[in-house]
Amino acid sequence: MKVDSLFAEKSSNYDKFYGKRVYNIDEMIQQNRTIWFVRDYDEKKDSDYEIQLINSNIVEPHDFSEKYFEVGSDTLLWLSDLHFGKDDVFKVKADESTDITLTKHIQNVCTDFENLGGLIITGDITSCCKEEGFTKAKEFIYDLNRQLSRILISENIIFCPGNHDFVRKEEKLGDDYPKKVSENPDSIKYYKDFYSSIHNLFPNEYMACGRKLLMSTGITVEIVALNSLILQQYEDFNGHGFLSSEQLEYVAKSMQWEKNSQTNSVRIAIMHHHYMPTCLVEQIEVKKPSSVVYDAERLAQWLVKYNVKLLLHGHKHQSFVSKVGHFDSKDDEINENTIKNFYIVGMGGTGAKDCENKIATLKFCNNEIELKFFRIYADNTEKDKPLQTIHIPI
């Protein structure tokens, strides 16, 4: 509680501590006070993050970056569908001297491994939303950091949830409209805890976030993580992708894109589900969901409006590359000059069973993004190798 009247100057220097939950005892001790006035936490009004005082500067966690973080590199690592859980495809820790960890596989193929500037994960961090899966994900990031010259922190790690990262209700939806997953605390508990362990605060109701990075080449990159699982999953409503207009508006506002829709920064969006089909033929079944988000066209209009160059996704464990030219149907005249392009790239899977496991790097050059795919072999039947390079103009 704010009690300026108790200070000799009738004003305190602790504004950042007001209107937020008490995170831990260390946070209170930092204030160098003998008396604290506290009230009950209001989850609807109060913030929930930890404040650390380092060199007299307040470090405040955030879902969306306000300033650009200098990564000291021109390359980001991209993973998807890790599916950490009970039976992992790749080991996080080496139990035997002959074991090759996921970190080692990444190190084998990335020539600039030690200088990686950030990490992107496009969902399905776990295999079935078990706590042990998220624990292994944290262990993997820790193991990765042990080998990097610049460690990964909240500012240069960005990820979105996948359909395996939220708990499915073991009941049928029937003819009812699905609720928002955020309305079911039990469904998102472990994901929220994992998010908090990385970003030092619990996620917003949309579980979306955004990061602003300054690459070593001088290029600024703005990445937003969209949650394509806004709707709760059920036995007969499982894996359906949906973003919602509210989430898209919230993200644009939080990234300050509404004030500046055009920019010199390279803008990237990530999500788990697809914008368009990646499979040659989807399984035809009445109650089987399509892999494409329900509001795909709304997303396309949003990407074009805010000049997003690249959309990255995972989900079907099938690699996918496409360039989309989007016209505004409201234009009086439609021609090549009014078209706006964005690129869509699907990873496939990094740790999924019964598929080609891949990782990718995004290198930001002066006039293009050089996106490289690498094939990694869990069974060591072949040597990890470069697979494909995609050049995306910027």
C-alpha positions as CSV (number, residue, x, y, z in Angstrom):
1,M,0.0,0.0,0.0
2,K,1.1,3.5,-0.7
3,V,1.7,5.5,2.5
4,D,3.7,8.6,1.5
5,S,2.6,10.5,4.6
6,L,5.0,8.3,6.7
7,F,8.0,9.5,4.8
8,A,9.8,12.7,5.9
9,E,9.7,14.0,2.3
10,K,6.0,13.1,2.0
11,S,7.0,11.0,-1.0
12,S,8.5,7.6,-1.4
13,N,10.8,6.2,-4.1
14,Y,9.0,2.9,-4.3
15,D,6.3,3.5,-6.9
16,K,7.3,0.2,-8.7
17,F,6.3,-1.8,-5.6
18,Y,2.8,-0.4,-5.4
19,G,-0.2,-2.1,-6.9
20,K,1.5,-5.5,-7.3
21,R,1.7,-8.8,-5.5
22,V,4.4,-9.3,-2.9
23,Y,6.6,-11.7,-4.8
24,N,9.0,-12.8,-2.0
25,I,10.7,-11.7,1.1
26,D,13.9,-10.6,-0.8
27,E,11.8,-8.1,-2.8
28,M,10.6,-6.5,0.5
29,I,14.1,-6.4,2.1
30,Q,15.4,-4.5,-1.0
31,Q,13.2,-1.5,0.1
32,N,15.3,-1.0,3.3
33,R,12.2,-0.4,5.4
34,T,11.2,-1.5,8.8
35,I,7.4,-1.4,8.3
36,W,5.4,-2.5,5.3
37,F,1.7,-1.9,4.7
38,V,0.1,-4.6,2.6
39,R,-3.4,-5.6,1.6
40,D,-5.1,-8.6,0.0
41,Y,-4.0,-9.3,-3.5
42,D,-6.5,-8.4,-6.2
43,E,-5.8,-10.7,-9.2
44,K,-7.9,-8.4,-11.5
45,K,-6.2,-5.2,-10.7
46,D,-2.7,-6.0,-9.3
47,S,0.4,-7.0,-11.2
48,D,2.3,-10.1,-10.5
49,Y,6.1,-9.9,-11.0
50,E,9.4,-9.8,-9.1
51,I,11.4,-6.6,-8.8
52,Q,15.2,-6.9,-8.5
53,L,17.4,-3.9,-7.7
54,I,20.7,-4.2,-9.6
55,N,23.2,-1.3,-9.6
56,S,20.3,1.0,-8.5
57,N,18.3,0.2,-11.6
58,I,14.9,-1.5,-11.4
59,V,14.6,-4.6,-13.6
60,E,10.9,-5.1,-14.2
61,P,9.6,-8.2,-16.0
62,H,7.3,-7.7,-18.9
63,D,5.2,-9.6,-21.5
64,F,6.1,-7.1,-24.2
65,S,9.4,-5.3,-24.6
66,E,9.4,-1.5,-24.5
67,K,13.1,-1.2,-25.6
68,Y,15.3,-3.1,-28.0
69,F,17.6,-5.7,-26.3
70,E,21.0,-5.9,-27.9
71,V,21.7,-9.6,-28.5
72,G,25.3,-9.3,-29.8
73,S,24.6,-11.7,-32.7
74,D,22.9,-11.9,-36.1
75,T,21.4,-15.4,-35.6
76,L,18.4,-16.8,-33.7
77,L,17.7,-20.5,-33.0
78,W,14.2,-21.8,-33.9
79,L,12.7,-25.0,-32.4
80,S,9.2,-26.5,-32.5
81,D,7.2,-29.4,-31.1
82,L,9.9,-30.5,-28.6
83,H,7.4,-32.8,-26.9
84,F,9.4,-33.2,-23.7
85,G,7.8,-35.7,-21.4
86,K,8.2,-39.3,-20.3
87,D,9.6,-40.8,-23.5
88,D,11.7,-38.1,-25.1
89,V,13.1,-38.5,-28.6
90,F,16.2,-36.5,-27.6
91,K,17.9,-36.6,-24.2
92,V,18.2,-33.4,-22.2
93,K,20.9,-34.9,-19.9
94,A,23.5,-37.4,-20.8
95,D,23.0,-40.5,-18.7
96,E,25.9,-42.4,-20.4
97,S,29.1,-41.1,-21.9
98,T,27.8,-42.2,-25.3
99,D,24.5,-40.2,-25.0
100,I,24.1,-37.3,-27.4
101,T,21.9,-34.6,-25.9
102,L,19.6,-32.3,-27.9
103,T,22.0,-29.4,-27.2
104,K,24.8,-31.5,-28.7
105,H,22.8,-32.2,-31.8
106,I,22.2,-28.4,-32.2
107,Q,25.8,-27.8,-31.6
108,N,26.8,-30.3,-34.3
109,V,25.0,-28.4,-37.1
110,C,25.1,-24.8,-36.1
111,T,28.4,-23.3,-37.2
112,D,27.8,-20.2,-35.2
113,F,26.4,-22.1,-32.2
114,E,28.2,-20.2,-29.4
115,N,27.1,-16.9,-30.7
116,L,23.4,-17.6,-31.0
117,G,21.4,-14.5,-30.0
118,G,18.1,-15.9,-29.0
119,L,15.6,-18.8,-28.9
120,I,12.2,-19.2,-30.6
121,I,9.9,-22.1,-29.8
122,T,6.6,-22.5,-31.7
123,G,4.6,-24.6,-29.2
124,D,4.2,-28.2,-28.0
125,I,7.0,-27.8,-25.5
126,T,5.6,-30.9,-23.7
127,S,4.1,-34.1,-24.9
128,C,0.9,-34.0,-22.8
129,C,1.1,-31.0,-20.5
130,K,2.7,-32.8,-17.6
131,E,4.9,-31.0,-15.1
132,E,7.8,-33.2,-15.8
133,G,7.8,-32.1,-19.5
134,F,8.1,-28.4,-18.5
135,T,10.8,-29.3,-16.0
136,K,12.8,-31.0,-18.8
137,A,12.3,-27.9,-21.0
138,K,13.9,-25.7,-18.3
139,E,16.7,-28.2,-18.0
140,F,17.2,-28.1,-21.7
141,I,17.5,-24.3,-21.7
142,Y,19.9,-24.5,-18.8
143,D,22.0,-27.0,-20.7
144,L,21.9,-24.9,-23.8
145,N,23.1,-21.9,-21.8
146,R,26.1,-23.8,-20.5
147,Q,27.4,-24.0,-24.0
148,L,26.6,-20.5,-25.2
149,S,28.9,-17.4,-24.9
150,R,25.8,-15.2,-24.5
151,I,23.2,-16.7,-22.3
152,L,19.5,-16.9,-23.1
153,I,17.4,-14.8,-20.7
154,S,13.8,-13.5,-20.7
155,E,14.7,-10.7,-23.1
156,N,15.8,-13.1,-26.0
157,I,13.6,-16.1,-25.4
158,I,10.1,-16.2,-26.9
159,F,7.7,-19.1,-27.2
160,C,4.0,-19.8,-27.6
161,P,1.8,-22.6,-26.3
162,G,0.9,-25.7,-28.4
163,N,-2.1,-28.0,-28.1
164,H,0.0,-30.4,-26.0
165,D,0.8,-27.6,-23.5
166,F,-2.7,-27.1,-22.1
167,V,-4.7,-29.8,-20.3
168,R,-7.7,-31.2,-22.3
169,K,-10.9,-31.7,-20.4
170,E,-11.8,-35.3,-20.3
171,E,-15.4,-34.6,-21.1
172,K,-17.4,-34.0,-24.3
173,L,-18.2,-30.5,-25.4
174,G,-21.3,-31.5,-27.2
175,D,-23.3,-28.7,-28.7
176,D,-22.0,-26.1,-26.3
177,Y,-19.6,-23.3,-27.3
178,P,-16.1,-23.9,-25.9
179,K,-14.9,-21.6,-23.1
180,K,-11.7,-19.6,-23.2
181,V,-8.9,-21.7,-21.9
182,S,-7.9,-18.9,-19.6
183,E,-11.2,-19.5,-17.7
184,N,-9.9,-22.9,-16.7
185,P,-7.0,-22.5,-14.3
186,D,-6.3,-26.2,-14.1
187,S,-5.8,-26.4,-17.9
188,I,-3.1,-23.8,-17.9
189,K,-1.4,-24.2,-14.5
190,Y,1.8,-25.9,-15.6
191,Y,2.3,-23.7,-18.7
192,K,1.8,-20.6,-16.5
193,D,4.4,-21.9,-14.1
194,F,6.8,-22.5,-16.9
195,Y,6.2,-19.1,-18.5
196,S,6.8,-17.5,-15.0
197,S,10.1,-19.4,-14.6
198,I,11.4,-18.0,-17.8
199,H,9.9,-14.5,-17.8
200,N,9.5,-13.9,-14.1
201,L,5.8,-13.1,-14.2
202,F,2.6,-15.0,-15.0
203,P,1.3,-14.5,-18.5
204,N,-1.6,-12.2,-19.5
205,E,-5.0,-13.7,-20.2
206,Y,-4.1,-14.3,-23.8
207,M,-0.7,-15.9,-22.9
208,A,0.8,-13.8,-25.7
209,C,4.1,-11.9,-25.5
210,G,6.5,-9.9,-27.7
211,R,10.2,-9.2,-27.8
212,K,12.2,-6.4,-29.5
213,L,15.8,-7.3,-30.5
214,L,18.8,-5.4,-31.9
215,M,20.9,-7.7,-34.0
216,S,24.6,-7.3,-34.4
217,T,24.1,-6.2,-38.0
218,G,22.1,-3.2,-36.8
219,I,18.8,-4.7,-37.8
220,T,15.9,-4.4,-35.3
221,V,13.6,-7.4,-35.0
222,E,10.2,-7.4,-33.4
223,I,8.7,-10.9,-32.6
224,V,5.3,-11.5,-31.3
225,A,4.1,-14.9,-29.9
226,L,0.4,-15.5,-30.5
227,N,-1.6,-18.1,-28.7
228,S,-3.6,-20.1,-31.2
229,L,-5.3,-22.1,-28.4
230,I,-7.6,-19.5,-27.0
231,L,-10.4,-22.1,-26.8
232,Q,-10.5,-24.9,-24.2
233,Q,-9.9,-28.4,-25.5
234,Y,-12.3,-31.3,-24.9
235,E,-12.5,-34.9,-25.9
236,D,-14.5,-34.0,-29.0
237,F,-13.0,-30.6,-29.5
238,N,-9.2,-31.2,-29.5
239,G,-6.5,-29.3,-31.3
240,H,-8.6,-26.6,-32.9
241,G,-6.8,-23.4,-33.5
242,F,-8.3,-19.9,-32.8
243,L,-6.7,-16.6,-32.1
244,S,-9.6,-14.0,-31.5
245,S,-9.8,-10.4,-32.6
246,E,-9.3,-9.4,-28.9
247,Q,-5.9,-11.1,-28.7
248,L,-4.7,-9.6,-32.0
249,E,-5.7,-6.1,-31.0
250,Y,-4.1,-6.5,-27.6
251,V,-0.8,-7.6,-29.1
252,A,-0.7,-4.8,-31.6
253,K,-1.4,-2.3,-28.9
254,S,1.1,-3.8,-26.4
255,M,3.8,-3.7,-29.1
256,Q,2.9,-0.1,-30.0
257,W,2.2,-1.2,-33.5
258,E,-1.1,0.7,-33.5
259,K,0.9,3.9,-33.3
260,N,3.4,2.8,-35.9
261,S,2.0,0.3,-38.3
262,Q,4.8,0.9,-40.8
263,T,8.4,0.3,-39.6
264,N,11.9,-0.4,-40.7
265,S,12.1,-3.2,-38.2
266,V,11.7,-6.8,-39.3
267,R,8.4,-8.0,-37.8
268,I,7.8,-11.7,-37.2
269,A,4.8,-13.5,-35.7
270,I,4.9,-17.0,-34.3
271,M,2.1,-19.4,-33.3
272,H,1.6,-23.1,-33.1
273,H,-1.2,-23.8,-35.5
274,H,-1.2,-23.2,-39.3
275,Y,-2.4,-20.2,-41.3
276,M,-2.9,-22.5,-44.2
277,P,-2.8,-26.3,-44.8
278,T,0.6,-28.0,-44.7
279,C,-0.5,-31.6,-45.4
280,L,-1.3,-32.8,-48.9
281,V,-4.7,-34.1,-47.7
282,E,-6.2,-33.5,-44.2
283,Q,-7.8,-36.5,-42.6
284,I,-11.5,-36.5,-43.4
285,E,-13.5,-37.1,-40.2
286,V,-16.5,-35.2,-38.9
287,K,-15.1,-34.6,-35.4
288,K,-11.4,-34.3,-36.5
289,P,-10.2,-30.7,-36.4
290,S,-8.5,-29.0,-39.3
291,S,-5.0,-27.8,-38.5
292,V,-5.7,-24.3,-39.8
293,V,-6.8,-21.6,-37.3
294,Y,-10.5,-20.8,-37.7
295,D,-9.8,-17.0,-38.0
296,A,-7.1,-17.4,-40.7
297,E,-8.2,-14.5,-42.9
298,R,-8.5,-12.2,-39.9
299,L,-4.9,-13.1,-39.0
300,A,-3.8,-12.4,-42.7
301,Q,-5.4,-9.0,-42.6
302,W,-3.7,-8.3,-39.3
303,L,-0.3,-9.4,-40.6
304,V,-0.6,-7.2,-43.6
305,K,-1.9,-4.2,-41.6
306,Y,1.1,-4.2,-39.3
307,N,3.7,-5.1,-41.9
308,V,4.6,-8.5,-40.5
309,K,7.1,-10.1,-42.9
310,L,7.3,-13.7,-41.6
311,L,4.9,-16.1,-39.8
312,L,6.5,-19.2,-38.1
313,H,4.5,-22.2,-36.9
314,G,4.8,-25.9,-35.9
315,H,2.0,-28.4,-35.1
316,K,1.7,-31.0,-37.9
317,H,5.4,-32.1,-37.9
318,Q,5.5,-31.3,-41.6
319,S,7.8,-28.6,-43.0
320,F,6.1,-25.9,-45.0
321,V,7.2,-22.8,-47.0
322,S,4.9,-20.4,-48.8
323,K,4.7,-16.8,-49.9
324,V,1.3,-15.2,-49.7
325,G,0.3,-12.1,-51.7
326,H,-2.7,-10.5,-49.9
327,F,-5.0,-7.9,-51.5
328,D,-7.3,-5.6,-49.6
329,S,-10.7,-6.5,-50.9
330,K,-11.9,-3.0,-50.1
331,D,-9.5,-1.3,-52.4
332,D,-11.2,0.4,-55.4
333,E,-8.6,-1.0,-57.7
334,I,-6.6,-4.2,-57.2
335,N,-3.3,-4.8,-59.0
336,E,0.3,-5.8,-58.4
337,N,1.0,-2.5,-56.8
338,T,-1.6,-3.0,-54.1
339,I,-0.5,-6.5,-53.1
340,K,1.3,-7.1,-49.8
341,N,3.4,-10.2,-49.3
342,F,4.3,-12.2,-46.2
343,Y,6.1,-15.5,-45.8
344,I,4.9,-18.6,-43.9
345,V,7.4,-21.2,-42.7
346,G,6.4,-24.4,-40.8
347,M,9.1,-26.1,-38.8
348,G,7.8,-29.7,-38.7
349,G,9.0,-31.1,-35.4
350,T,12.2,-31.0,-33.4
351,G,11.5,-33.7,-30.9
352,A,8.4,-35.4,-32.3
353,K,8.2,-39.2,-32.8
354,D,7.9,-40.8,-36.2
355,C,8.9,-37.7,-38.2
356,E,12.0,-36.0,-39.5
357,N,13.3,-34.0,-36.6
358,K,14.7,-30.6,-37.5
359,I,15.9,-27.3,-36.1
360,A,16.4,-24.0,-37.8
361,T,18.4,-20.8,-37.6
362,L,17.4,-17.3,-38.7
363,K,20.3,-15.1,-39.7
364,F,19.5,-11.4,-40.3
365,C,21.7,-10.1,-43.1
366,N,21.6,-6.6,-44.6
367,N,18.9,-7.3,-47.1
368,E,17.5,-10.8,-46.2
369,I,16.7,-13.4,-43.6
370,E,18.7,-16.5,-44.2
371,L,16.6,-19.3,-42.7
372,K,18.4,-22.6,-42.6
373,F,16.9,-26.0,-41.8
374,F,19.0,-28.8,-40.3
375,R,18.1,-32.5,-39.9
376,I,19.1,-34.1,-36.6
377,Y,19.0,-37.9,-36.0
378,A,18.1,-39.2,-32.5
379,D,19.1,-42.7,-33.4
380,N,22.4,-41.6,-34.9
381,T,21.7,-43.7,-38.0
382,E,23.0,-40.7,-40.0
383,K,25.1,-37.7,-39.3
384,D,23.3,-34.5,-38.5
385,K,23.3,-32.3,-41.5
386,P,22.2,-29.0,-43.2
387,L,19.0,-29.6,-45.2
388,Q,17.6,-26.5,-46.8
389,T,18.2,-22.7,-47.0
390,I,15.4,-20.2,-47.5
391,H,16.2,-16.6,-48.5
392,I,13.5,-14.1,-47.4
393,P,14.0,-10.5,-48.6
394,I,13.6,-7.7,-46.0
